[in-house]
Amino acid sequence: MEKVTLNVEGMSCGHCVKAVEGSVGALNGVSSVKVDLTNKKVDIEYNNDEVTLETIKETIDDQGYEVK
């Protein structure tokens, strides 16, 4: 398992948290997603044999948020 913390811009409310946690959490290989709205960070634990970090970043981008 890999753990990564991403800086994500554009999140501002509970809907944003649900959108990111729901979309990333639905990816095969992602075991946990936790959004820290105050610090604009997303902690993700994933199996890199099943999903790439690039796919995770693209999924967040697809929700309308920018990964820094």
C-alpha positions as CSV (number, residue, x, y, z in Angstrom):
1,M,0.0,0.0,0.0
2,E,1.1,3.5,-0.8
3,K,0.1,6.6,1.1
4,V,0.1,10.1,-0.4
5,T,-1.1,13.5,0.6
6,L,-2.2,15.8,-2.2
7,N,-2.7,19.5,-2.1
8,V,-6.1,20.2,-3.8
9,E,-7.4,23.7,-4.6
10,G,-11.0,24.7,-5.1
11,M,-12.6,22.7,-2.3
12,S,-14.7,24.9,0.0
13,C,-17.7,22.9,1.4
14,G,-19.1,19.6,2.5
15,H,-20.3,18.9,-1.1
16,C,-16.6,19.2,-2.2
17,V,-15.5,16.7,0.4
18,K,-18.2,14.2,-0.6
19,A,-17.4,14.7,-4.3
20,V,-13.7,14.0,-3.8
21,E,-14.0,11.2,-1.2
22,G,-16.8,9.5,-3.2
23,S,-15.1,9.6,-6.6
24,V,-11.6,8.7,-5.4
25,G,-13.0,6.1,-3.0
26,A,-14.8,4.4,-5.8
27,L,-11.6,3.6,-7.6
28,N,-10.4,0.0,-7.5
29,G,-7.3,-0.1,-5.3
30,V,-8.1,2.9,-3.1
31,S,-8.5,1.8,0.5
32,S,-9.0,5.1,2.2
33,V,-9.6,8.8,1.3
34,K,-9.7,11.6,3.9
35,V,-10.2,15.3,2.9
36,D,-8.9,18.0,5.2
37,L,-11.0,20.9,3.9
38,T,-9.2,23.5,6.2
39,N,-5.7,22.7,4.9
40,K,-6.9,21.8,1.4
41,K,-5.3,18.4,1.6
42,V,-6.4,14.9,0.6
43,D,-4.8,11.8,2.3
44,I,-5.1,8.7,0.2
45,E,-4.1,5.1,0.8
46,Y,-4.0,3.0,-2.3
47,N,-2.6,-0.1,-3.9
48,N,-0.4,1.0,-6.8
49,D,-0.8,-2.4,-8.5
50,E,-4.4,-1.6,-9.0
51,V,-4.6,2.2,-9.5
52,T,-1.9,4.8,-10.4
53,L,-1.4,8.1,-8.7
54,E,-2.0,9.8,-12.1
55,T,-5.5,8.1,-12.3
56,I,-6.3,9.4,-8.8
57,K,-5.2,12.9,-9.7
58,E,-7.3,12.8,-12.9
59,T,-10.3,11.7,-10.9
60,I,-10.0,14.7,-8.6
61,D,-9.5,17.0,-11.7
62,D,-12.6,15.5,-13.2
63,Q,-14.6,16.6,-10.2
64,G,-13.5,20.2,-10.9
65,Y,-10.7,20.6,-8.4
66,E,-7.0,21.3,-9.1
67,V,-4.3,19.0,-7.7
68,K,-1.2,21.1,-7.0
